[in-house]
Amino acid sequence: MPIVNHPNELQERVTFIELVESDGPEAGMTEEKELFSCWAKVRTQLIKDVKENKLTDYENTLELVIRQQQDYAIDNEMLLKWNGNTYNLIEINPDYAEKAYMVLVVKIRE
């Protein structure tokens, strides 16, 4: 079964950001710099997965499916904004066979 059956399943806009040091008066202050945005398909965990992932690094995670070919190379240092929340990139799973879509595992930033 394919990850995405049709491109119109990518219905959520997500934005990739990085934290950069600001020019403010205090050292260590950071601000968000928008890198790019793209369309994604958001997949929430099934109930059985929620139970299995309790008290693991994958607790409260989401899977985002995006097109593999992007303007930027995606890495774990980037943050992701979606639906008013900021997420850490936990795992990046490229599609080496088809090179069509990649799956990102993200966790809300606390």
Beta strands, then each sheet from edge to edge (+ up, - down):
strand 1: 12-21
strand 2: 30-43
strand 3: 61-67
strand 4: 79-82
strand 5: 85-93
strand 6: 101-108
sheet 1: 1+ 2- 3+ 6- 5+ 4- 1+
end
